[in-house]
Amino acid sequence: MYLEGILAIGGKPGLYKMISQARNSIIVESLDTGKRFPAFASAQISSLEDIAIYTETEEKPLIEVLNNIYELYDGGQTISHKSSKGDIVVFMEKILPDYDQDRVHIGDIKKIIQWYHILIEKNILNDKAIEAYEKEQAEKEAEEEEDNAGEE
């Protein structure tokens, strides 16, 4: 999966790639600057694979939201994270119409936009990655259907 090993660290801008594990920390590399440093357990570290966005009915994995943006904008740039609040809300309604407006804040949407731009710039999010993800999802669904059919 193309988001494997890509991390967000609370209080630090940008995205990071996990390089290795140390005794009481992990070594990360900034996708922006390429600088490496230790990130300790006390830091709020989140893998992008584990992040989900609240909707009115369920939680949507961030990877699906990023794929929606990629497809809607043909892999190009979107609005800036510095755009007006109104523009940001309209953007989010385009990519995820049923997002939960009470639990998904403007700051969260701005982070999604920033992360999308970083992933595009670093060529982590591209056609090949999305095709691989969609193939993986189709295989999982087929496997689940097989398991469910075997239980009946």
N, C-alpha and C positions, 0 to 999 in steps of 0.2 A: 504494500500500500504506500502511496507516495507521501503520506504525512508521517510515516513511521520515523520516529526519532526526532521529529520537529517539535520544539518546545516553546512555550511562552513562560516567562518568568515574571511574577508579580513585582511591580515597581521598576521594571526595566523595559524600555521600549524595544520593539522589534521582535524577531524570532531567532531561535537558537537551535543548533543541531547538536545532539548528544554525540560526543566523541568517544569517551570512555568513562569507566567507573573507578573512583578512588575509594579509599576506606570509608570516609564519612562525607563524601560529596560525589558529584559527577562533574566531568570536564565537559564544558559546552563551548561551542564556537558560534559567534555572532554571524548570522547570514549577511548582515550589512557590512561589517568591518572586517570579518575574518579573525578577529581577536579571540583567543581562547582564555578561559578562566574557570575556576571551580564554582559550582553552584551547590550550596549546602542544603541540607534537609530543612533548615529553618526558612528557606526561601519558598515562596508559593510557586511551585513548578507544575505546569499542566502540559500534558501531551495534547497536541491538536487532535489526535485520533480519539481522545476521550471527551472532547468538548462537544456539547449539544446545545441547540437553540430551542427555547420553549416555543411551542405553537399552542393553538387553542385546544388541540386534541392529544398531542404527544410531544416528544422531544425529537427534533431532527438533528442527526449528526452533522457537525460542522462541515465534514467532507462533502455532504450532499448540498449544503448551502453554497460552498465554494464552487462546486460543479455547476450549480444553477447560474451563478454569476458568470462563470467561464462561458457557458453556452449562450447566455443572454447577450453577452458583450463580445462574442466570437474570440475569446482569449485576449481581448484588448483591455485597455485602461477603462476604469469606471470613473465615477465622480470622486472628488477628493474627500478625504476624511475631514477636511477643514470646511466643507460645504455647509450651507445653512441647515438648521435643524429640519426645516420643512423639506428640503431636497433629500436629506438623509432618510427621512421617514418615507418619502415617495419611492426612493431607491429600494428600501427594505420591503415595501409592499409589492414591488415588482418581482423581487427574487423569492420572497416567501410570504405570499399574501395572508396566510393565516397565523403569522407570528403573534405571540402574546405580547401586546403592547404594554401591559402592566409589569411584566417581568423582564422584558428585553429593553434595556435602556439605550439611550442615544450613544453613550460611551461604549457599550457593547458593539453596536453597529459600526461605530468608527473603528474599533479594533478589527472587526471582520474586514472592513475595507482596506485598512493598512496591511493586514496579513495577506489578503488576496494580492495586493500590489507587490509585496515582497516575493510571494511564491511565483508570480508571473515573471518578475524581473530575474529571479534566480533560475528560471526554467524548471522549477519543481512541479508546477501545475501546468500541464500541457496536454495536447490531444492524446499522446501515447499513455500518459498516466491515467487519464480519465477512462480510456478504453480498457486498460488493465483493471481499474476499479470496477467498471460496469461488468466486465467478464467475471470477476471474482464474486460480485453480488449475485449474478445470474446462477453461478455454480452453487452458491450457498442456498439460494431459493430452491433450486432443483433438488439439492440434497435434503432440505427440510421437507419438501413434498414427498420424496421417497420415504423418509422416516415416518411421516404422517400416514402414508398409504400402507406401510408395513404394520402400523399399530392397529389398523382397522380390521 
